[in-house]
């Protein structure tokens, strides 16, 4: 019996440590999920922009406008209502819309942020786009509670 520690390990040796390691790994993975309520501000803003992109592509105008602040200001003095009309009109003209965003540069300023990126917008009546336009987009955001709200945007055609 004195030599029982030499050679093969006992059946449960090291399993408690493996279980603890597996539990810590699982907790770490859950904390990285995008739907977590406590996402860091930059991650939450990037998620909001991504959701807006998906809503625009799917034609869900209400979901696209949800993060837009009531006091939104866009190109040429466009307010939130005018932006809704513009998006609705554009959506009526194009049954299929695609939006591909370039790298997003986010800068945080406390409860405010800016995000700049390029967006390639495609559209057409069928599966193949008949129109393509690339825009340089500059946006300003305000944190309201745990939600980012778009307060201003400028877009200029790049091509």
C-alpha positions in Angstrom: 0.0 0.0 0.0 2.9 2.4 0.5 3.5 2.4 -3.3 -0.1 3.0 -4.3 0.7 6.6 -5.3 3.1 5.3 -8.0 1.9 4.2 -11.3 -1.6 4.6 -12.6 -3.8 7.3 -11.1 -6.9 6.6 -9.1 -10.2 6.6 -11.2 -11.3 10.2 -10.1 -7.9 11.8 -9.8 -7.9 15.3 -11.3 -11.6 15.2 -12.3 -12.6 17.9 -9.7 -10.0 20.3 -11.3 -11.3 19.5 -14.8 -14.9 20.2 -13.8 -13.9 23.5 -12.2 -11.9 24.4 -15.4 -14.9 23.5 -17.6 -17.3 25.6 -15.4 -15.0 28.6 -15.6 -14.7 28.2 -19.4 -18.5 27.9 -19.7 -19.0 31.1 -17.6 -16.4 33.0 -19.7 -18.2 31.9 -23.0 -21.6 33.0 -21.7 -20.2 36.4 -20.8 -19.1 36.9 -24.4 -22.5 36.2 -26.0 -23.8 39.2 -27.9 -27.2 39.2 -26.2 -25.8 39.8 -22.7 -27.4 42.8 -20.9 -24.1 44.0 -19.6 -22.2 44.3 -22.9 -19.5 47.0 -22.9 -20.6 50.3 -24.4 -18.6 49.8 -27.7 -19.9 46.3 -28.2 -23.5 47.4 -27.5 -23.1 50.2 -30.1 -21.6 47.8 -32.7 -24.5 45.4 -32.0 -27.0 48.2 -32.5 -25.5 49.1 -35.9 -25.5 45.5 -36.9 -29.2 45.1 -36.0 -30.0 48.2 -38.0 -28.1 46.8 -41.0 -30.1 43.5 -40.7 -33.4 45.4 -40.3 -32.7 47.5 -43.4 -31.9 44.4 -45.5 -35.0 42.6 -44.3 -37.3 45.6 -44.9 -38.3 45.9 -41.2 -38.6 49.7 -41.1 -39.8 49.7 -37.5 -36.8 47.8 -36.3 -34.5 50.0 -38.4 -36.0 53.2 -36.8 -36.2 51.8 -33.2 -32.7 53.0 -32.2 -33.1 56.4 -33.9 -33.7 59.2 -31.4 -36.8 61.4 -31.6 -34.5 64.4 -32.0 -32.5 62.8 -34.9 -30.9 65.1 -37.4 -29.7 63.8 -40.8 -28.6 65.2 -44.2 -30.1 68.5 -45.2 -32.0 68.9 -42.0 -33.8 65.6 -42.3 -35.6 64.7 -39.1 -36.8 61.3 -37.9 -40.2 61.5 -39.7 -38.5 62.6 -42.9 -36.0 59.8 -42.6 -38.9 57.3 -42.2 -40.5 58.6 -45.3 -37.2 58.4 -47.2 -36.5 54.8 -46.1 -40.1 53.8 -46.9 -39.9 55.4 -50.4 -36.6 53.7 -51.1 -37.9 50.4 -49.9 -40.9 50.7 -52.2 -38.6 51.3 -55.2 -36.3 48.3 -54.4 -37.8 45.0 -53.5 -34.4 43.5 -52.6 -31.9 45.6 -50.7 -28.4 44.7 -49.5 -26.1 46.6 -47.1 -22.5 45.7 -46.5 -20.6 47.8 -43.9 -16.9 48.5 -44.0 -14.9 48.6 -40.8 -16.6 50.7 -38.1 -14.5 53.2 -36.3 -16.1 53.8 -32.8 -15.0 56.6 -30.5 -16.6 56.8 -27.0 -17.1 60.1 -25.1 -18.8 59.1 -21.9 -22.5 58.8 -22.8 -21.9 59.9 -26.3 -20.2 58.2 -29.2 -19.3 58.5 -32.9 -19.2 55.8 -35.4 -17.8 56.2 -39.0 -17.8 53.6 -41.7 -18.5 53.0 -45.4 -21.7 51.3 -46.5 -22.3 49.6 -49.9 -26.0 49.6 -50.6 -27.4 47.5 -53.4 -30.9 47.2 -54.7 -33.1 45.9 -57.4 -36.4 44.3 -58.3 -35.1 40.7 -58.2 -32.3 38.5 -57.0 -29.5 40.5 -58.9 -28.9 44.1 -57.8 -29.4 46.7 -60.5 -28.1 49.6 -58.4 -25.0 49.9 -56.3 -23.8 52.9 -54.3 -21.0 53.3 -51.7 -21.4 55.9 -49.0 -19.1 57.4 -46.4 -21.2 57.6 -43.2 -20.6 59.6 -40.0 -22.9 59.0 -37.1 -23.4 60.5 -33.6 -24.9 58.5 -30.7 -26.3 59.1 -27.2 -26.6 56.4 -24.5 -30.1 56.3 -23.0 -30.2 53.8 -20.2 -28.5 50.8 -21.7 -29.6 51.6 -25.3 -27.7 53.6 -27.9 -29.8 56.1 -29.8 -28.7 57.6 -33.2 -28.9 61.4 -32.9 -27.3 62.5 -36.1 -26.0 61.1 -39.4 -24.2 62.4 -42.4 -23.8 60.3 -45.6 -22.0 61.2 -48.8 -21.8 59.0 -52.0 -18.2 57.8 -52.4 -18.4 56.9 -56.1 
